[in-house]
């Protein structure tokens, strides 16, 4: 996930590995485990013997829930390239955007939970896969061995013929919210959470366009763009050195700066908060003492999953069963969906408009039919964990659950310490150990723009013109209100940005690894039986 994409021999090896995975495809085989399945805070029963030994399917309730999760993948044929200072720019993020896409997936499912509801199930019917070994539906993995030409049109589908059938107006309203939410993630500069905006927010934090994001850069970029788009109705709070501070979480829950006495503790505000924690649970692999804790996190009602994966690949992990993790793989390229403008003179976008905006075939590319599961011991130690807390009751429940984890991997405190977080240094593989740490003096000189990332700065970097500026239309499908200019967001610097300064080139890798492992809140002197005592 870090550094520049590898070439030559390593790319051939990666192609070979993918071919083996395609032929074997062991991650997609139902294992008939009777253990309960925890999927983003919802518990489903595991396999139950039906008397049919030939049954090779996952439990139905779990399958429907899994297929309803939003799945962001590589896209190609961007209408507007991602400009990186060159004349051509990028028209696809394939090969380097996996952490961007898993970060999008985490954010998209968070917003879906807020606006559509966690109990919402997609009415889109899964496509029937061909019996041919080498053909798969567009929303299944692994990627097909046959190339298909893009069949996505910039013209809207025939009205009301491509949308699902709704039994009640409430069903249509929820579906329309879901479609509108997806337009926020389209691959165009105007979309508030597009790959374009995430890349430029990441550039302000020290990662150039076309380079792999680390978890900290993904977290900082998400925070900056959410703060620049208050219409999404969400706040974001980042952990500092593996610690969540209640004061920072409460501050993020307020859509405007509260007018309170300094002596009066700030209470919960008027909006939900996405908690993002960048962790490194080991040096080269996740230490086994953390397995049960990671599995338990998916049972939290506040769980929004984990963006991480195997080395040099980022997956979006959405659930756990026994010693296995369910995930969505972003490494499958699809044509970018266009933003279709409303009819000229439109002043209000109705549920009918959004319901017919895209065909079911197009929307199915945002959902995965093939359920995939991998052993937890294959998990990369670097990861970005997300939780959604919607009110004070959920916050108290979250704190209680954190205290009862079998092995602490992060902590929650009431207030920030009076002293700043100290930068102890890090090597090129360590990009996430202090999401909000104050940078060294060298990094301030190297990246002055990354110290405070305001919404106006984000828009300026992207050179954006909102859809509302289009003389053909008076309303944007992305949002019916312009992007506001809220208060300047909290500091989002990280070791990602500090890493590129000249003063950091002499850091000691060994010291950094000690810090990385020590931040797990576990003693470095483990007993032989590995129980951490």
Beta strands, then each sheet from edge to edge (+ up, - down):
strand 1: 37-39
strand 2: 42-44
strand 3: 75-76
strand 4: 234-238
strand 5: 243-245
strand 6: 272-280
strand 7: 303-308
strand 8: 315-321
strand 9: 324-329
strand 10: 334-335
strand 11: 372-375
strand 12: 382-389
strand 13: 411-413
sheet 1: 2+ 1- 8+ 7- 12+ 6- 4-
sheet 2: 2+ 1- 8+ 9- 11+
sheet 3: 3+ 10+
sheet 4: 5+ 13+
end
